[in-house]
């Protein structure tokens, strides 16, 4: 059951790794407070990968359009430290789209599509 209402949690979707031709692991960061959070936790996953023979890892935060404390400090800094401290050899953090031309164009396209009929298009 969903924690904040009567509806059930949506089913977890298959990993996009198949579309990319790569093994992907989905994890969640930013545990806060006493409530049970989504899992598995990113720090736990990163600590456990070297024991499974994973020497190189690249991570990104697709839920964020811009880097912030959560992405930079929790993932890029502490995530790197955790993975390397537990025996990993190489760690890469892919930054968010931020204000890149591609990121802004994508957001414009999504907003134009989703707001169609609600606001007039810019001239």
KOLFILUM-563998 format. One record per residue: residue number from 1; residue in one letter; x, y, z of N, C-alpha, C in turn. Coordinates in Angstrom, 1 decimal. Layout:
{NUM,'a',{X,Y,Z},{X,Y,Z},{X,Y,Z}} ...
END
This chain:
{1,'x',{0.8,-1.2,0.0},{0.0,0.0,0.0},{0.9,1.2,0.0}} {2,'x',{0.5,2.3,-0.7},{1.2,3.5,-0.8},{1.2,4.2,0.6}} {3,'x',{2.3,4.7,1.0},{2.4,5.3,2.3},{1.5,6.5,2.5}} {4,'x',{1.2,7.3,1.5},{0.5,8.5,1.6},{-0.9,8.5,1.1}} {5,'x',{-1.5,7.3,0.9},{-2.8,7.2,0.4},{-3.3,5.8,0.3}} {6,'x',{-4.5,5.6,-0.2},{-5.1,4.3,-0.2},{-4.7,3.5,-1.5}} {7,'x',{-4.0,4.1,-2.4},{-3.7,3.4,-3.7},{-2.4,2.5,-3.5}} {8,'x',{-2.3,1.4,-4.2},{-1.1,0.6,-4.1},{0.0,1.2,-4.9}} {9,'x',{1.2,0.9,-4.5},{2.4,1.4,-5.2},{2.4,0.9,-6.6}} {10,'x',{2.8,1.7,-7.6},{2.9,1.2,-9.0},{3.9,0.1,-9.1}} {11,'x',{3.7,-0.8,-10.0},{4.7,-1.9,-10.2},{6.0,-1.3,-10.7}} {12,'x',{7.1,-1.9,-10.3},{8.4,-1.4,-10.7},{8.6,-1.8,-12.1}} {13,'x',{9.1,-0.8,-12.9},{9.3,-1.1,-14.4},{10.6,-1.8,-14.6}} {14,'x',{10.7,-2.5,-15.6},{12.0,-3.2,-15.9},{13.1,-2.2,-16.2}} {15,'x',{14.3,-2.6,-15.9},{15.5,-1.7,-16.1},{15.6,-1.2,-17.5}} {16,'x',{16.0,0.0,-17.7},{16.2,0.5,-19.1},{17.5,-0.1,-19.7}} {17,'x',{18.3,-0.8,-18.9},{19.5,-1.4,-19.3},{19.5,-2.2,-20.6}} {18,'x',{18.4,-2.9,-20.8},{18.2,-3.7,-22.0},{18.2,-2.8,-23.3}} {19,'x',{17.6,-1.7,-23.2},{17.6,-0.7,-24.3},{18.9,-0.1,-24.6}} {20,'x',{19.7,0.0,-23.5},{21.1,0.5,-23.7},{22.1,-0.5,-23.9}} {21,'x',{21.8,-1.8,-23.8},{22.7,-2.9,-24.0},{23.7,-3.0,-22.8}} {22,'x',{23.3,-2.6,-21.7},{24.2,-2.5,-20.5},{23.4,-3.1,-19.3}} {23,'x',{24.2,-3.6,-18.3},{23.6,-3.9,-17.0},{23.4,-2.6,-16.2}} {24,'x',{22.2,-2.4,-15.8},{22.0,-1.2,-14.9},{21.4,-1.6,-13.6}} {25,'x',{21.8,-0.9,-12.6},{21.2,-1.1,-11.2},{20.5,0.2,-10.9}} {26,'x',{19.3,0.1,-10.5},{18.5,1.2,-10.0},{18.6,1.3,-8.5}} {27,'x',{19.0,2.4,-8.0},{19.0,2.6,-6.5},{18.5,4.0,-6.2}} {28,'x',{18.3,4.3,-4.9},{17.7,5.5,-4.4},{18.6,6.1,-3.3}} {29,'x',{18.7,7.5,-3.3},{19.5,8.1,-2.3},{18.6,9.1,-1.5}} {30,'x',{19.2,9.8,-0.6},{18.5,10.8,0.2},{17.5,10.2,1.2}} {31,'x',{17.9,9.2,1.9},{17.1,8.7,3.0},{17.1,9.9,4.1}} {32,'x',{15.9,10.1,4.6},{15.7,11.2,5.5},{14.7,10.8,6.6}} {33,'x',{15.0,11.0,7.8},{14.0,10.8,8.9},{13.8,9.3,9.1}} {34,'x',{12.8,9.0,10.0},{12.6,7.6,10.5},{11.8,6.7,9.5}} {35,'x',{11.1,7.3,8.6},{10.2,6.5,7.7},{11.1,5.7,6.8}} {36,'x',{10.5,4.5,6.4},{11.2,3.6,5.5},{11.2,4.3,4.1}} {37,'x',{12.4,4.3,3.5},{12.6,5.0,2.2},{12.6,3.9,1.1}} {38,'x',{12.6,4.4,-0.1},{12.7,3.5,-1.3},{14.1,2.8,-1.3}} {39,'x',{14.1,1.7,-1.8},{15.4,0.9,-1.8},{15.6,0.2,-3.1}} {40,'x',{16.7,-0.3,-3.3},{17.9,-0.3,-2.4},{18.5,1.1,-2.4}} {41,'x',{19.2,1.3,-1.3},{19.9,2.6,-1.1},{21.2,2.7,-1.9}} {42,'x',{21.4,3.8,-2.5},{22.6,3.9,-3.4},{23.9,3.7,-2.6}} {43,'x',{24.0,4.2,-1.4},{25.3,4.0,-0.7},{25.5,2.5,-0.4}} {44,'x',{24.5,1.8,-0.1},{24.6,0.3,0.1},{25.0,-0.4,-1.1}} {45,'x',{24.3,-0.1,-2.2},{24.6,-0.7,-3.5},{26.1,-0.4,-3.9}} {46,'x',{26.5,0.8,-3.8},{27.9,1.1,-4.2},{28.9,0.4,-3.3}} {47,'x',{28.6,0.2,-2.0},{29.5,-0.5,-1.1},{29.6,-2.0,-1.5}} {48,'x',{28.5,-2.5,-2.0},{28.4,-4.0,-2.3},{28.9,-4.4,-3.7}} {49,'x',{29.0,-3.4,-4.6},{29.4,-3.8,-6.0},{30.8,-4.4,-6.1}} {50,'x',{31.9,-3.9,-5.4},{33.2,-4.5,-5.5},{33.2,-5.9,-5.1}} {51,'x',{32.5,-6.3,-4.1},{32.4,-7.7,-3.6},{31.8,-8.6,-4.7}} {52,'x',{31.1,-8.0,-5.6},{30.5,-8.8,-6.7},{31.3,-8.8,-8.0}} {53,'x',{32.6,-8.2,-7.8},{33.5,-8.2,-9.0},{33.4,-7.0,-9.8}} {54,'x',{32.6,-6.0,-9.4},{32.4,-4.8,-10.2},{33.6,-3.8,-9.9}} {55,'x',{34.4,-3.5,-10.8},{35.6,-2.6,-10.6},{35.4,-1.2,-11.1}} {56,'x',{34.5,-1.1,-12.0},{34.2,0.2,-12.6},{32.7,0.5,-12.6}} {57,'x',{32.4,1.7,-12.2},{30.9,2.1,-12.1},{30.8,3.5,-12.6}} {58,'x',{29.7,3.8,-13.3},{29.3,5.1,-13.7},{27.8,5.3,-13.2}} {59,'x',{27.6,6.5,-12.6},{26.3,6.7,-12.1},{25.7,8.1,-12.6}} {60,'x',{24.4,8.2,-12.6},{23.7,9.4,-12.9},{22.4,9.5,-12.2}} {61,'x',{21.8,10.7,-12.2},{20.6,10.9,-11.4},{19.5,11.4,-12.4}} {62,'x',{18.8,10.4,-13.1},{17.9,10.9,-14.1},{16.7,11.6,-13.6}} {63,'x',{16.4,11.6,-12.3},{15.3,12.3,-11.7},{15.6,13.8,-11.4}} {64,'x',{16.8,14.2,-11.7},{17.2,15.6,-11.5},{17.5,16.3,-12.8}} {65,'x',{17.0,17.4,-13.1},{17.4,18.2,-14.3},{18.6,19.0,-14.1}} {66,'x',{18.9,19.4,-12.8},{20.1,20.2,-12.5},{20.8,19.6,-11.3}} {67,'x',{22.1,19.7,-11.3},{22.9,19.2,-10.1},{22.5,20.1,-8.9}} {68,'x',{22.6,19.4,-7.7},{22.3,20.1,-6.5},{23.1,19.4,-5.4}} {69,'x',{22.8,19.7,-4.1},{23.5,19.0,-3.0},{23.3,17.5,-3.1}} {70,'x',{22.1,17.0,-3.4},{21.9,15.6,-3.4},{22.7,14.9,-4.5}} {71,'x',{22.8,15.5,-5.7},{23.6,14.9,-6.7},{25.1,15.1,-6.6}} {72,'x',{25.5,16.2,-6.2},{27.0,16.5,-6.1},{27.6,15.9,-4.8}} {73,'x',{27.0,16.2,-3.7},{27.6,15.8,-2.4},{27.3,14.3,-2.2}} {74,'x',{26.1,13.9,-2.3},{25.7,12.5,-2.0},{26.2,11.5,-3.0}} {75,'x',{26.1,11.8,-4.3},{26.4,10.9,-5.3},{27.9,11.1,-5.8}} {76,'x',{28.2,12.3,-6.3},{29.5,12.5,-6.9},{30.7,12.4,-5.9}} {77,'x',{30.4,12.9,-4.7},{31.5,12.9,-3.7},{31.4,11.7,-2.8}} {78,'x',{30.4,11.6,-2.0},{30.3,10.4,-1.1},{30.1,9.1,-1.8}} {79,'x',{29.4,9.1,-2.9},{29.3,7.9,-3.7},{30.6,7.4,-4.2}} {80,'x',{31.5,8.3,-4.7},{32.8,7.9,-5.1},{33.6,7.4,-4.0}} {81,'x',{33.6,8.1,-2.9},{34.4,7.6,-1.7},{33.9,6.2,-1.3}} {82,'x',{32.6,6.0,-1.2},{32.1,4.7,-0.8},{32.6,3.6,-1.7}} {83,'x',{32.4,3.8,-3.0},{32.7,2.7,-4.0},{34.2,2.4,-4.0}} {84,'x',{35.1,3.5,-3.9},{36.5,3.3,-3.9},{37.0,2.7,-2.6}} {85,'x',{36.4,3.1,-1.5},{36.8,2.6,-0.1},{36.5,1.1,0.0}} {86,'x',{35.4,0.6,-0.7},{35.0,-0.8,-0.6},{35.7,-1.6,-1.7}} {87,'x',{36.7,-1.0,-2.4},{37.5,-1.8,-3.3},{37.3,-1.6,-4.8}} {88,'x',{36.4,-0.6,-5.2},{36.2,-0.3,-6.6},{37.4,0.4,-7.1}} {89,'x',{37.6,0.3,-8.4},{38.8,0.9,-9.0},{38.5,2.3,-9.7}} {90,'x',{37.4,2.3,-10.5},{37.1,3.5,-11.2},{35.6,3.9,-11.0}} {91,'x',{35.4,5.2,-10.8},{34.1,5.8,-10.5},{33.9,7.0,-11.4}} {92,'x',{32.7,7.0,-12.1},{32.4,8.2,-12.9},{31.0,8.7,-12.5}} {93,'x',{30.8,10.0,-12.4},{29.5,10.6,-12.2},{29.2,11.4,-13.4}} {94,'x',{28.1,11.1,-14.0},{27.6,11.9,-15.2},{26.7,13.0,-14.6}} {95,'x',{27.1,14.2,-14.9},{26.3,15.4,-14.4},{24.9,15.4,-15.0}} {96,'x',{24.1,16.2,-14.3},{22.7,16.4,-14.8},{22.8,17.3,-16.1}} {97,'x',{21.7,17.4,-16.8},{21.7,18.3,-18.0},{21.9,19.7,-17.7}} {98,'x',{21.6,20.2,-16.5},{21.8,21.6,-16.0},{21.3,22.5,-17.1}} {99,'x',{22.1,23.5,-17.4},{21.6,24.5,-18.4},{22.2,24.3,-19.8}} {100,'x',{22.5,23.1,-20.1},{23.0,22.8,-21.4},{21.9,23.0,-22.5}} {101,'x',{22.3,23.3,-23.7},{21.4,23.6,-24.8},{20.5,22.4,-25.0}} {102,'x',{21.0,21.2,-24.9},{20.2,20.0,-25.1},{19.2,19.9,-24.0}} {103,'x',{19.6,20.1,-22.7},{18.7,20.0,-21.6},{17.6,21.0,-21.6}} {104,'x',{17.9,22.3,-22.0},{16.9,23.3,-22.1},{15.9,23.0,-23.2}} {105,'x',{16.4,22.5,-24.4},{15.6,22.2,-25.5},{14.6,21.0,-25.1}} {106,'x',{15.1,20.0,-24.4},{14.3,18.9,-24.0},{13.2,19.4,-23.0}} {107,'x',{13.5,20.3,-22.1},{12.5,20.8,-21.1},{11.5,21.7,-21.9}} {108,'x',{11.9,22.5,-22.8},{11.0,23.3,-23.6},{10.0,22.4,-24.4}} {109,'x',{10.5,21.3,-25.0},{9.6,20.4,-25.7},{8.6,19.7,-24.8}} {110,'x',{9.1,19.3,-23.7},{8.2,18.6,-22.7},{7.1,19.6,-22.2}} {111,'x',{7.6,20.8,-21.8},{6.6,21.8,-21.3},{5.6,22.2,-22.3}} {112,'x',{6.1,22.4,-23.6},{5.2,22.8,-24.7},{4.1,21.7,-24.9}} {113,'x',{4.5,20.5,-24.9},{3.6,19.3,-25.1},{2.6,19.3,-23.9}} {114,'x',{3.1,19.3,-22.7},{2.3,19.1,-21.5},{1.4,20.3,-21.2}} {115,'x',{1.8,21.5,-21.6},{1.0,22.7,-21.4},{0.1,23.1,-22.6}} {116,'x',{0.1,22.3,-23.6},{-0.7,22.6,-24.8},{-2.1,22.7,-24.4}} {117,'x',{-2.7,23.9,-24.8},{-4.1,24.1,-24.5},{-4.3,24.9,-23.2}} {118,'x',{-3.3,25.0,-22.4},{-3.3,25.7,-21.1},{-2.7,27.1,-21.2}} {119,'x',{-1.7,27.2,-22.0},{-1.0,28.5,-22.2},{-0.8,28.7,-23.7}} {120,'x',{-0.8,30.0,-24.1},{-0.5,30.2,-25.5},{1.0,30.0,-25.8}} {121,'x',{1.3,29.5,-27.0},{2.6,29.2,-27.4},{3.4,30.5,-27.6}} {122,'x',{4.7,30.6,-27.2},{5.5,31.8,-27.4},{5.7,32.0,-28.9}} {123,'x',{5.7,33.3,-29.3},{5.8,33.6,-30.7},{7.2,33.5,-31.1}} 
END
